[in-house]
Amino acid sequence: MLANISLRTTHKWASAILGEHGFLSRLKGHCAALPLKHREYNSGITRPLHSSNEAGLSGTGCFGIQPVRNYARALRKKKPVMESQLSDLPPTMLKMEYAAVPLAQTADDLVMRLLTLELASHSEKLKLKTEQLIAKVQRDDADHSSTEVRVAILTSKIRNYQEHLHKHPKDKANKRWMLMAIDRRKELLKHLRATRYDTFEHVCQQLGITYTFPPEYYRHATRRWVAKKALCIKVFKEVQKQKLEQRKKIIQTLPTGHVELAQTAFTGTK
């Protein structure tokens, strides 16, 4: 019994070795029929591990270093340079909190650099620019809450948002704040135009604002809406005809002296 088991085991091992040898021989024959490019790849599979590593290091096998392909890249479009609203502020100008100090004019160079806009932050420059815009449109020195002043403050904020979004167009939060400020300024300008037109023109001229009218309401004309509109016009005309006939009957029943008075009264109430 042990002899039979050993014979079976030997037979299985022999069949497995012969099958693998037949597969490799068929694979080599198939590689011979392939082009050179595919033949190198398949021959790399049948080689031992150390031979494939040597081929990869030499750059001739299937694992060789790929050559660098320098494909042509699309040229990037250069963004137009946006001029900042703070560019007209000279660096030798004093900060807003030191403008009324007389000793600031006689300070040495090192102190002057700290007191002027040369080393000032963006927020300090923006605050000074906002005060300049307010001074152009305010009614008097004590005016800090009128419609014109609020329009000037919103204009400074909107231009600052535009400069930021020109550099960072994917900043959705600041874009939302900018659109909200634009809508608020439109409401203020609309109210100012309806109440004081001369002040409205002065504000737009001083701040460099172009007022655009809101788009007219447009409704898509469906077949149901067109039919309903035609029916309303038809009913209106029929009612006008009936009223005209009633007036004629009333005029005919009146005495001759009151006919002209009735006609003038009817024409006035049309």
Backbone as JSON, one array per atom type, in Angstrom:
{
  "sequence": "MLANISLRTTHKWASAILGEHGFLSRLKGHCAALPLKHREYNSGITRPLHSSNEAGLSGTGCFGIQPVRNYARALRKKKPVMESQLSDLPPTMLKMEYAAVPLAQTADDLVMRLLTLELASHSEKLKLKTEQLIAKVQRDDADHSSTEVRVAILTSKIRNYQEHLHKHPKDKANKRWMLMAIDRRKELLKHLRATRYDTFEHVCQQLGITYTFPPEYYRHATRRWVAKKALCIKVFKEVQKQKLEQRKKIIQTLPTGHVELAQTAFTGTK",
  "N": [[0.84, -1.21, 0.0], [1.93, 1.22, 0.77], [3.75, 1.45, -1.23], [2.11, 1.9, -3.45], [1.09, 4.44, -2.81], [3.43, 6.0, -2.88], [4.08, 5.73, -5.58], [1.93, 7.04, -6.8], [2.3, 9.66, -5.85], [4.77, 10.3, -7.0], [4.03, 10.19, -9.68], [2.26, 12.37, -9.88], [3.97, 14.56, -9.33], [5.7, 14.37, -11.5], [3.97, 14.78, -13.7], [3.19, 17.4, -13.19], [5.63, 18.81, -13.48], [6.23, 18.28, -16.17], [4.03, 19.48, -17.39], [4.47, 22.2, -16.77], [6.84, 22.58, -18.14], [5.97, 22.21, -20.76], [4.24, 24.4, -21.01], [6.05, 26.55, -20.81], [7.58, 26.12, -23.05], [5.69, 26.48, -25.09], [5.15, 29.16, -24.63], [7.6, 30.35, -25.24], [7.71, 29.76, -27.97], [5.56, 31.28, -28.84], [6.52, 33.83, -28.25], [8.53, 34.02, -30.1], [7.11, 34.4, -32.43], [6.06, 36.91, -32.07], [6.38, 40.57, -32.45], [9.49, 42.44, -32.02], [9.35, 44.19, -29.85], [7.25, 43.23, -28.14], [8.31, 40.73, -27.75], [10.56, 41.11, -26.18], [9.35, 41.86, -23.81], [7.88, 39.56, -23.04], [9.93, 37.7, -22.9], [11.25, 38.67, -20.73], [9.59, 37.86, -18.71], [9.94, 35.09, -18.57], [12.54, 34.88, -17.78], [14.95, 34.36, -15.11], [14.82, 35.84, -11.78], [17.1, 37.33, -11.06], [18.28, 37.85, -13.51], [16.37, 39.47, -14.75], [16.46, 41.71, -13.11], [19.04, 42.62, -13.6], [18.73, 43.29, -16.27], [16.87, 45.32, -16.04], [18.34, 47.26, -14.67], [20.26, 47.83, -16.55], [18.71, 48.97, -18.48], [17.6, 47.78, -20.72], [15.7, 45.79, -20.61], [12.3, 44.66, -19.85], [11.69, 46.18, -17.67], [13.02, 48.58, -17.94], [14.26, 51.99, -17.65], [12.02, 54.47, -18.5], [12.13, 56.69, -21.29], [12.28, 60.27, -21.11], [9.51, 62.1, -22.02], [9.04, 64.96, -23.54], [6.42, 66.57, -23.95], [4.6, 69.05, -25.8], [3.46, 71.84, -24.05], [0.51, 73.7, -23.26], [0.38, 77.19, -23.61], [0.22, 79.38, -20.87], [-2.27, 81.74, -20.24], [-1.62, 85.08, -19.69], [-2.71, 86.95, -16.97], [-4.46, 90.03, -17.02], [-2.99, 92.91, -15.62], [-4.24, 94.31, -12.72], [-4.94, 97.5, -11.64], [-4.32, 98.83, -8.46], [-6.43, 100.4, -6.04], [-5.05, 101.66, -4.09], [-2.73, 102.57, -5.14], [-2.28, 105.23, -5.72], [-1.6, 106.42, -3.38], [0.95, 108.13, -1.81], [4.14, 106.96, -0.55], [5.32, 108.61, 1.33], [3.37, 109.8, 2.76], [1.67, 110.68, 5.76], [0.27, 108.54, 8.31], [-3.23, 108.1, 9.15], [-3.86, 108.58, 11.86], [-1.71, 110.08, 12.7], [-1.68, 112.37, 11.24], [-2.6, 114.83, 12.17], [-0.78, 115.53, 14.1], [1.62, 117.79, 15.14], [4.35, 117.41, 15.75], [5.09, 115.24, 14.27], [5.94, 116.06, 11.8], [8.51, 117.0, 12.12], [10.14, 114.9, 12.82], [12.85, 112.44, 12.9], [14.42, 110.48, 10.22], [14.14, 107.7, 10.64], [12.0, 107.5, 12.44], [10.07, 108.71, 10.89], [9.67, 106.84, 8.9], [8.25, 104.93, 10.26], [5.95, 106.32, 10.87], [4.82, 107.04, 8.47], [3.32, 105.87, 5.34], [5.09, 104.07, 4.34], [5.92, 101.76, 5.71], [3.46, 100.82, 6.37], [0.55, 98.77, 6.98], [-1.77, 96.84, 4.93], [-4.41, 97.21, 5.74], [-4.3, 99.65, 7.1], [-3.67, 101.41, 5.02], [-5.97, 101.05, 3.47], [-7.91, 102.07, 5.17], [-7.2, 104.77, 5.2], [-7.64, 105.39, 2.51], [-10.4, 105.03, 2.35], [-11.28, 107.13, 3.98], [-10.5, 109.26, 2.38], [-12.24, 108.96, 0.19], [-14.67, 109.37, 1.49], [-14.41, 112.04, 2.23], [-14.79, 113.3, -0.18], [-17.52, 113.24, -0.75], [-19.06, 113.78, 1.5], [-21.4, 115.74, 3.44], [-20.71, 117.65, 5.41], [-18.07, 118.19, 7.85], [-18.88, 116.77, 10.09], [-20.44, 114.76, 9.14], [-21.08, 111.44, 9.04], [-22.77, 109.34, 8.54], [-24.57, 109.54, 6.47], [-26.36, 108.86, 3.35], [-24.65, 109.24, 1.18], [-22.11, 108.95, 2.34], [-22.19, 106.29, 3.18], [-22.34, 105.02, 0.7], [-19.79, 105.67, -0.29], [-18.14, 104.26, 1.53], [-18.91, 101.6, 0.98], [-18.07, 101.48, -1.67], [-15.26, 101.58, -1.44], [-14.85, 99.14, -0.11], [-15.82, 97.29, -2.01], [-14.05, 97.62, -4.18], [-11.71, 96.77, -2.97], [-12.34, 94.07, -2.51], [-12.53, 93.25, -5.2], [-9.87, 93.48, -6.11], [-8.69, 91.52, -4.51], [-10.03, 89.18, -5.37], [-9.18, 89.09, -7.97], [-6.61, 88.11, -7.75], [-7.08, 85.76, -6.34], [-9.21, 83.88, -7.57], [-10.84, 81.74, -6.8], [-11.86, 82.1, -4.32], [-14.61, 81.79, -2.73], [-16.04, 82.74, -0.54], [-15.3, 85.47, -0.04], [-16.11, 86.44, -2.47], [-18.86, 86.2, -2.27], [-19.35, 88.06, -0.2], [-18.59, 90.38, -1.57], [-20.55, 90.54, -3.62], [-22.82, 90.91, -2.06], [-22.23, 93.43, -0.97], [-22.27, 94.95, -3.32], [-24.98, 94.73, -4.08], [-26.16, 96.05, -1.92], [-25.13, 98.65, -2.26], [-26.32, 99.28, -4.7], [-29.02, 99.5, -3.93], [-28.88, 101.76, -2.24], [-28.01, 103.73, -4.06], [-30.16, 103.72, -5.83], [-32.24, 104.68, -4.21], [-31.17, 107.2, -3.61], [-31.13, 108.33, -6.14], [-33.84, 108.52, -6.69], [-34.74, 110.34, -4.79], [-32.92, 112.59, -4.44], [-31.65, 113.82, -7.08], [-29.56, 115.44, -8.05], [-27.6, 115.19, -6.07], [-27.12, 112.49, -6.35], [-25.93, 112.38, -8.93], [-23.6, 113.84, -8.35], [-22.31, 112.16, -6.48], [-21.83, 109.83, -8.02], [-20.1, 110.91, -9.92], [-17.89, 111.82, -8.41], [-16.96, 109.48, -7.16], [-16.48, 107.82, -9.26], [-18.4, 105.99, -10.3], [-20.48, 103.99, -12.32], [-23.76, 103.96, -12.91], [-26.0, 101.38, -13.46], [-29.05, 100.38, -14.86], [-31.51, 98.15, -13.45], [-32.33, 94.94, -14.92], [-35.2, 94.6, -17.07], [-38.35, 93.06, -16.24], [-38.88, 89.87, -17.48], [-41.0, 87.61, -18.96], [-41.6, 84.31, -19.9], [-43.46, 83.61, -22.71], [-45.98, 81.49, -22.68], [-48.27, 79.13, -24.28], [-50.67, 78.93, -22.92], [-50.63, 81.28, -21.39], [-50.67, 83.23, -23.43], [-53.17, 82.71, -24.64], [-54.85, 83.28, -22.48], [-54.29, 86.0, -22.11], [-55.21, 87.06, -24.54], [-57.94, 86.49, -24.26], [-58.58, 88.13, -22.06], [-58.18, 90.69, -23.18], [-60.15, 90.65, -25.14], [-62.5, 90.45, -23.58], [-62.3, 92.88, -22.22], [-62.65, 94.74, -24.29], [-65.29, 94.15, -25.06], [-66.68, 94.9, -22.74], [-66.16, 97.64, -22.75], [-67.59, 98.37, -25.05], [-70.23, 97.81, -24.21], [-70.5, 99.66, -22.11], [-70.32, 102.03, -23.57], [-72.65, 101.9, -25.13], [-74.58, 102.02, -23.1], [-74.13, 104.62, -22.17], [-74.89, 106.1, -24.39], [-77.63, 105.54, -24.45], [-78.43, 106.73, -22.05], [-77.87, 109.41, -22.61], [-79.69, 109.9, -24.65], [-82.12, 109.81, -23.29], [-82.03, 112.07, -21.71], [-82.99, 115.56, -21.26], [-82.78, 118.22, -23.77], [-81.19, 120.35, -22.95], [-79.4, 119.36, -21.11], [-77.69, 117.63, -22.41], [-75.14, 118.29, -23.46], [-73.73, 118.76, -21.1], [-73.77, 116.2, -19.99], [-72.28, 114.77, -21.91], [-69.73, 115.95, -21.7], [-69.18, 115.19, -19.07], [-69.09, 112.4, -19.3], [-66.94, 112.05, -21.07], [-64.9, 113.02, -19.48], [-64.7, 111.1, -17.48], [-63.67, 108.86, -18.71]],
  "CA": [[0.0, 0.0, 0.0], [2.84, 2.36, 0.78], [4.36, 1.54, -2.57], [1.13, 2.55, -4.35], [1.02, 5.88, -2.48], [4.65, 6.64, -3.38], [3.99, 5.8, -7.04], [0.98, 8.1, -7.16], [2.93, 10.96, -5.58], [5.8, 10.51, -8.03], [3.34, 10.45, -10.95], [1.73, 13.74, -9.83], [5.08, 15.51, -9.47], [6.23, 14.3, -12.87], [3.01, 15.42, -14.61], [3.23, 18.85, -12.96], [6.87, 19.33, -14.07], [6.09, 18.21, -17.63], [3.07, 20.51, -17.81], [5.12, 23.51, -16.71], [7.82, 22.63, -19.23], [5.23, 22.41, -22.01], [3.73, 25.79, -21.04], [7.16, 27.45, -21.09], [7.99, 25.94, -24.45], [4.68, 27.15, -25.93], [5.32, 30.6, -24.44], [8.77, 30.75, -26.02], [7.33, 29.74, -29.38], [4.69, 32.44, -29.07], [7.37, 35.02, -28.23], [9.29, 34.07, -31.35], [6.23, 34.91, -33.48], [5.69, 38.3, -31.79], [7.41, 41.56, -32.79], [10.62, 42.54, -31.11], [8.97, 44.92, -28.64], [6.53, 42.32, -27.26], [9.15, 39.57, -27.46], [11.41, 41.44, -25.04], [8.55, 41.87, -22.59], [7.55, 38.18, -22.65], [11.14, 37.0, -22.51], [11.57, 39.1, -19.38], [8.78, 37.09, -17.77], [10.47, 33.72, -18.43], [13.88, 34.88, -17.22], [15.02, 34.34, -13.64], [14.67, 37.13, -11.12], [18.35, 38.1, -11.08], [18.54, 38.33, -14.87], [15.48, 40.59, -15.05], [16.95, 42.87, -12.39], [20.19, 43.13, -14.34], [18.26, 43.94, -17.49], [16.23, 46.58, -15.66], [19.36, 48.25, -14.35], [20.95, 48.23, -17.77], [17.81, 49.77, -19.3], [17.26, 47.1, -21.97], [14.64, 44.82, -20.4], [10.94, 45.15, -19.77], [11.62, 47.12, -16.56], [13.98, 49.65, -18.17], [13.82, 53.35, -17.36], [11.35, 55.06, -19.65], [12.7, 57.99, -21.69], [11.48, 61.45, -20.77], [8.78, 62.61, -23.19], [8.76, 66.39, -23.35], [5.32, 66.98, -24.81], [4.38, 70.5, -25.84], [2.45, 72.3, -23.11], [-0.23, 74.89, -23.67], [0.86, 78.42, -22.98], [-0.7, 79.97, -19.91], [-2.66, 83.11, -20.56], [-1.25, 86.03, -18.65], [-3.82, 87.76, -16.48], [-4.2, 91.48, -17.08], [-2.62, 93.5, -14.33], [-5.29, 95.19, -12.21], [-4.37, 98.6, -10.87], [-4.89, 98.91, -7.13], [-6.92, 101.72, -5.64], [-4.08, 102.23, -3.14], [-1.48, 102.91, -5.83], [-2.09, 106.68, -5.76], [-1.18, 106.91, -2.05], [2.43, 108.2, -1.78], [4.71, 106.34, 0.67], [5.74, 109.63, 2.31], [2.18, 110.37, 3.39], [1.5, 110.25, 7.14], [-0.9, 107.75, 8.63], [-4.39, 108.91, 9.48], [-3.85, 108.98, 13.26], [-0.59, 111.0, 12.95], [-1.72, 113.5, 10.31], [-2.85, 116.07, 12.92], [0.26, 115.72, 15.12], [2.64, 118.7, 14.56], [5.71, 116.9, 15.95], [5.39, 114.2, 13.29], [6.59, 116.66, 10.64], [9.92, 117.29, 12.43], [10.81, 113.69, 13.33], [13.97, 111.99, 12.07], [14.06, 109.6, 9.11], [13.72, 106.39, 11.13], [10.65, 107.64, 12.99], [9.17, 109.03, 9.78], [9.34, 105.59, 8.2], [7.22, 104.25, 11.05], [4.73, 107.13, 10.91], [4.28, 107.19, 7.12], [2.75, 104.67, 4.71], [6.14, 103.22, 3.78], [5.87, 100.47, 6.41], [2.08, 100.62, 6.84], [-0.12, 97.55, 6.53], [-2.82, 97.04, 3.92], [-5.62, 97.72, 6.4], [-4.1, 101.08, 7.38], [-3.8, 102.12, 3.75], [-7.37, 101.0, 3.06], [-8.64, 103.0, 6.03], [-6.91, 106.13, 4.73], [-8.32, 105.57, 1.22], [-11.82, 105.19, 2.64], [-11.48, 108.5, 4.47], [-10.4, 110.17, 1.24], [-13.49, 108.88, -0.58], [-15.74, 109.99, 2.29], [-14.24, 113.49, 2.19], [-15.25, 113.83, -1.47], [-18.98, 113.25, -0.91], [-19.79, 114.07, 2.73], [-22.03, 117.07, 3.46], [-19.85, 118.49, 6.25], [-17.06, 117.42, 8.59], [-19.52, 115.92, 11.09], [-21.3, 113.79, 8.45], [-20.47, 110.1, 8.99], [-23.8, 108.3, 8.43], [-25.53, 109.83, 5.41], [-26.37, 107.9, 2.25], [-23.45, 109.43, 0.37], [-20.97, 108.38, 3.06], [-22.3, 104.83, 3.13], [-21.97, 104.62, -0.66], [-18.33, 105.76, -0.39], [-17.55, 103.14, 2.29], [-19.14, 100.37, 0.22], [-17.23, 101.51, -2.87], [-13.91, 101.19, -1.03], [-14.86, 97.7, 0.19], [-16.02, 96.54, -3.25], [-12.8, 97.64, -4.95], [-10.74, 95.91, -2.27], [-12.73, 92.69, -2.84], [-12.2, 92.98, -6.6], [-8.42, 93.25, -6.19], [-8.39, 90.22, -3.88], [-10.55, 88.11, -6.21], [-8.37, 89.02, -9.18], [-5.48, 87.24, -7.43], [-7.59, 84.48, -5.83], [-10.58, 83.79, -8.13], [-11.62, 80.64, -6.23], [-12.28, 82.46, -2.97], [-16.06, 81.96, -2.84], [-16.59, 83.49, 0.59], [-15.14, 86.9, -0.29], [-16.95, 86.79, -3.63], [-20.22, 86.38, -1.75], [-19.38, 89.36, 0.5], [-18.53, 91.44, -2.57], [-21.85, 90.65, -4.27], [-23.74, 91.51, -1.09], [-21.93, 94.86, -0.9], [-22.74, 95.57, -4.57], [-26.44, 94.85, -4.0], [-26.5, 97.11, -0.95], [-24.82, 99.94, -2.88], [-27.36, 99.54, -5.71], [-30.22, 99.98, -3.24], [-28.65, 103.13, -1.78], [-27.98, 104.62, -5.22], [-31.52, 103.82, -6.36], [-32.97, 105.59, -3.32], [-30.61, 108.54, -3.78], [-31.55, 108.83, -7.46], [-35.27, 108.85, -6.65], [-35.01, 111.44, -3.87], [-32.08, 113.77, -4.72], [-30.94, 113.44, -8.3], [-28.31, 116.19, -8.18], [-26.63, 114.54, -5.18], [-26.8, 111.2, -6.99], [-24.95, 112.65, -9.99], [-22.34, 114.26, -7.72], [-21.67, 110.98, -5.87], [-21.33, 108.97, -9.1], [-18.98, 111.58, -10.58], [-16.73, 111.88, -7.52], [-16.46, 108.14, -6.84], [-16.22, 107.06, -10.49], [-19.36, 104.89, -10.37], [-21.41, 103.99, -13.44], [-25.01, 103.36, -12.45], [-26.69, 100.6, -14.49], [-30.42, 100.09, -14.48], [-31.79, 96.72, -13.33], [-32.99, 94.41, -16.13], [-36.65, 94.57, -17.05], [-38.92, 91.74, -15.97], [-39.18, 89.14, -18.71], [-41.76, 86.4, -18.7], [-41.69, 83.44, -21.07], [-44.85, 83.58, -23.19], [-46.5, 80.15, -22.97], [-49.53, 79.14, -25.05], [-51.76, 79.2, -21.99], [-50.6, 82.7, -21.03], [-51.08, 84.01, -24.61], [-54.62, 82.56, -24.79], [-55.5, 84.01, -21.39], [-54.14, 87.43, -22.38], [-56.13, 87.41, -25.63], [-59.3, 86.48, -23.72], [-58.75, 89.33, -21.23], [-58.33, 91.84, -24.07], [-61.46, 90.54, -25.79], [-63.52, 90.8, -22.58], [-62.19, 94.32, -21.95], [-63.27, 95.47, -25.41], [-66.74, 93.96, -24.98], [-67.18, 95.73, -21.64], [-66.12, 99.02, -23.21], [-68.72, 98.56, -25.97], [-71.47, 97.86, -23.43], [-70.54, 100.94, -21.4], [-70.6, 103.08, -24.55], [-74.07, 101.82, -25.48], [-75.35, 102.53, -21.97], [-74.02, 106.07, -22.14], [-75.72, 106.64, -25.47], [-79.04, 105.45, -24.03], [-78.66, 107.74, -21.01], [-77.87, 110.73, -23.25], [-80.94, 110.04, -25.41], [-83.23, 110.04, -22.37], [-81.91, 113.36, -21.05], [-83.5, 116.7, -22.04], [-81.82, 118.82, -24.71], [-80.27, 121.27, -22.28], [-78.4, 118.65, -20.29], [-76.94, 116.66, -23.23], [-73.73, 118.7, -23.54], [-73.11, 118.53, -19.78], [-73.57, 114.75, -19.82], [-71.19, 114.33, -22.78], [-68.45, 116.36, -21.09], [-68.96, 114.38, -17.87], [-68.69, 111.05, -19.72], [-65.58, 112.1, -21.64], [-63.95, 113.23, -18.39], [-64.58, 109.87, -16.67], [-63.16, 107.73, -19.47]],
  "C": [[0.87, 1.25, 0.0], [3.5, 2.55, -0.57], [3.42, 2.22, -3.54], [1.06, 4.06, -4.09], [2.24, 6.6, -3.02], [4.64, 6.75, -4.89], [3.05, 6.91, -7.49], [1.6, 9.49, -6.97], [3.97, 11.29, -6.64], [5.17, 10.85, -9.37], [2.8, 11.89, -11.0], [2.84, 14.76, -10.02], [5.61, 15.53, -10.9], [5.3, 14.99, -13.85], [3.02, 16.94, -14.44], [4.47, 19.47, -13.6], [6.78, 19.35, -15.58], [5.11, 19.27, -18.15], [3.68, 21.9, -17.8], [6.14, 23.67, -17.84], [7.13, 22.85, -20.57], [4.7, 23.84, -22.14], [4.84, 26.77, -21.4], [7.61, 27.33, -22.54], [7.0, 26.61, -25.4], [4.83, 28.67, -25.84], [6.52, 31.1, -25.23], [8.48, 30.75, -27.51], [6.45, 30.92, -29.75], [5.51, 33.73, -29.11], [8.17, 35.14, -29.52], [8.45, 34.64, -32.48], [5.85, 36.36, -33.27], [6.74, 39.26, -32.31], [8.46, 41.68, -31.69], [10.23, 43.19, -29.79], [8.26, 43.99, -27.65], [7.37, 41.12, -26.88], [10.06, 39.85, -26.26], [10.63, 41.41, -23.73], [8.26, 40.45, -22.12], [8.8, 37.41, -22.25], [11.59, 37.42, -21.12], [10.78, 38.36, -18.34], [9.41, 35.73, -17.5], [11.87, 33.7, -17.84], [13.85, 34.74, -15.71], [14.99, 35.75, -13.08], [15.93, 37.96, -11.22], [18.64, 38.63, -12.47], [17.65, 39.5, -15.23], [15.93, 41.86, -14.32], [18.15, 43.48, -13.1], [19.76, 43.85, -15.6], [17.6, 45.27, -17.19], [17.24, 47.65, -15.34], [20.09, 48.72, -15.59], [20.06, 49.04, -18.7], [17.39, 49.11, -20.59], [16.1, 46.15, -21.82], [13.27, 45.47, -20.34], [10.78, 46.17, -18.65], [12.63, 48.26, -16.73], [13.4, 51.02, -17.88], [13.24, 53.96, -18.63], [12.0, 56.39, -20.01], [11.73, 59.13, -21.37], [10.84, 61.98, -22.05], [8.38, 64.06, -22.91], [7.68, 66.82, -24.34], [5.15, 68.49, -24.73], [3.23, 70.87, -24.9], [1.78, 73.56, -23.63], [0.28, 76.11, -22.91], [-0.2, 78.97, -22.04], [-1.0, 81.41, -20.29], [-2.31, 84.02, -19.38], [-2.46, 86.87, -18.26], [-3.49, 89.24, -16.62], [-3.96, 92.04, -15.69], [-3.69, 94.5, -13.92], [-4.66, 96.25, -11.32], [-5.09, 98.72, -9.53], [-5.38, 100.32, -6.85], [-5.99, 102.41, -4.66], [-2.8, 102.69, -3.81], [-1.22, 104.42, -5.86], [-1.7, 107.26, -4.4], [0.35, 106.97, -2.0], [2.97, 107.58, -0.49], [5.15, 107.35, 1.72], [4.56, 110.26, 3.03], [2.02, 109.82, 4.81], [0.25, 109.41, 7.31], [-2.02, 108.65, 9.15], [-4.35, 109.39, 10.93], [-2.71, 109.94, 13.6], [-0.63, 112.23, 12.05], [-1.89, 114.83, 11.04], [-1.83, 116.34, 14.01], [1.35, 116.62, 14.55], [4.07, 118.18, 14.71], [6.09, 115.83, 14.93], [6.1, 114.77, 12.07], [8.09, 116.88, 10.86], [10.68, 116.08, 12.95], [11.93, 113.29, 12.39], [13.49, 110.94, 11.06], [13.54, 108.25, 9.6], [12.3, 106.44, 11.69], [9.64, 107.94, 11.89], [8.77, 107.79, 8.99], [8.25, 104.83, 8.94], [5.89, 105.0, 11.03], [4.07, 107.28, 9.54], [3.76, 105.85, 6.6], [3.82, 103.74, 4.14], [6.13, 101.83, 4.4], [4.46, 100.17, 6.93], [1.51, 99.32, 6.27], [-1.21, 97.89, 5.51], [-4.08, 97.63, 4.54], [-5.5, 99.21, 6.72], [-4.22, 101.92, 6.11], [-5.25, 102.16, 3.28], [-8.22, 101.96, 3.89], [-8.44, 104.45, 5.57], [-7.6, 106.4, 3.39], [-9.82, 105.74, 1.42], [-12.14, 106.59, 3.14], [-11.37, 109.52, 3.34], [-11.67, 110.15, 0.39], [-14.65, 109.53, 0.17], [-15.64, 111.51, 2.21], [-14.72, 114.1, 0.88], [-16.76, 114.04, -1.52], [-19.72, 113.66, 0.36], [-20.29, 115.52, 2.72], [-21.2, 118.07, 4.26], [-18.88, 117.6, 7.0], [-17.67, 116.47, 9.61], [-20.41, 114.84, 10.46], [-20.56, 112.46, 8.35], [-21.5, 108.99, 8.79], [-24.82, 108.57, 7.34], [-25.43, 108.78, 4.31], [-25.12, 108.02, 1.39], [-22.21, 108.81, 1.02], [-21.01, 106.86, 3.02], [-21.97, 104.29, 1.74], [-20.45, 104.65, -0.84], [-17.64, 104.61, 0.35], [-17.72, 101.83, 1.54], [-18.3, 100.33, -1.05], [-15.8, 101.1, -2.55], [-13.83, 99.69, -0.75], [-14.96, 96.88, -1.09], [-14.73, 96.5, -4.08], [-11.72, 96.81, -4.28], [-11.05, 94.43, -2.52], [-12.35, 92.33, -4.27], [-10.71, 92.72, -6.78], [-8.05, 91.88, -5.6], [-8.84, 89.07, -4.78], [-9.82, 88.02, -7.54], [-7.15, 88.11, -8.97], [-5.94, 85.84, -7.01], [-9.04, 84.3, -6.33], [-11.44, 82.69, -7.53], [-12.08, 80.91, -4.8], [-13.77, 82.79, -2.99], [-16.64, 82.8, -1.71], [-16.49, 85.0, 0.36], [-15.92, 87.34, -1.53], [-18.4, 87.02, -3.2], [-20.34, 87.71, -1.02], [-19.35, 90.52, -0.49], [-19.88, 91.64, -3.26], [-22.9, 91.25, -3.34], [-23.5, 93.01, -0.97], [-22.39, 95.59, -2.16], [-24.25, 95.75, -4.55], [-26.87, 95.95, -3.04], [-26.23, 98.49, -1.54], [-25.84, 100.29, -3.97], [-28.64, 100.07, -5.07], [-30.06, 101.43, -2.79], [-28.64, 104.12, -2.95], [-29.37, 104.78, -5.84], [-32.37, 104.77, -5.52], [-32.48, 107.03, -3.49], [-31.03, 109.15, -5.12], [-33.01, 109.24, -7.46], [-35.56, 110.06, -5.79], [-34.23, 112.71, -4.22], [-31.19, 113.44, -5.92], [-29.62, 114.19, -8.45], [-27.22, 115.61, -7.28], [-26.19, 113.19, -5.74], [-25.75, 111.39, -8.09], [-23.59, 113.04, -9.41], [-21.59, 113.07, -7.13], [-21.08, 110.08, -6.95], [-20.11, 109.59, -9.78], [-17.73, 111.57, -9.7], [-16.12, 110.51, -7.26], [-16.16, 107.31, -8.08], [-17.11, 105.86, -10.65], [-20.23, 105.07, -11.6], [-22.66, 103.25, -13.02], [-25.69, 102.66, -13.62], [-28.08, 100.25, -13.98], [-30.64, 98.58, -14.36], [-32.5, 96.2, -14.57], [-34.5, 94.38, -15.97], [-37.14, 93.13, -16.83], [-39.31, 91.08, -17.29], [-39.86, 87.84, -18.34], [-41.87, 85.6, -19.99], [-43.15, 83.26, -21.47], [-45.23, 82.14, -23.55], [-47.82, 80.25, -23.74], [-50.71, 79.43, -24.14], [-51.81, 80.68, -21.63], [-51.06, 83.58, -22.19], [-52.59, 83.92, -24.8], [-55.37, 83.32, -23.7], [-55.43, 85.52, -21.61], [-55.09, 87.88, -23.49], [-57.58, 87.43, -25.15], [-59.56, 87.71, -22.86], [-58.95, 90.58, -22.1], [-59.7, 91.83, -24.75], [-62.58, 90.93, -24.82], [-63.5, 92.29, -22.28], [-62.85, 95.14, -23.06], [-64.79, 95.33, -25.39], [-67.35, 94.81, -23.87], [-67.18, 97.2, -22.03], [-67.26, 99.33, -24.18], [-70.04, 98.67, -25.21], [-71.59, 99.18, -22.67], [-70.87, 102.09, -22.35], [-72.07, 103.08, -24.96], [-74.94, 102.34, -24.34], [-75.29, 104.06, -21.89], [-74.88, 106.72, -23.23], [-77.19, 106.62, -25.09], [-79.36, 106.51, -22.97], [-78.73, 109.13, -21.62], [-79.17, 110.96, -24.03], [-82.13, 110.33, -24.5], [-83.18, 111.41, -21.7], [-82.56, 114.46, -21.9], [-82.4, 117.37, -22.84], [-80.82, 119.72, -24.02], [-79.16, 120.59, -21.52], [-77.54, 117.67, -21.1], [-75.46, 117.01, -23.26], [-73.01, 118.49, -22.2], [-72.83, 117.04, -19.55], [-72.42, 114.25, -20.68], [-69.82, 114.72, -22.21], [-68.13, 115.55, -19.83], [-68.49, 112.98, -18.23], [-67.28, 111.03, -20.3], [-64.52, 112.31, -20.55], [-63.73, 112.01, -17.54], [-64.06, 108.69, -17.45], [-61.81, 107.29, -18.94]]
}
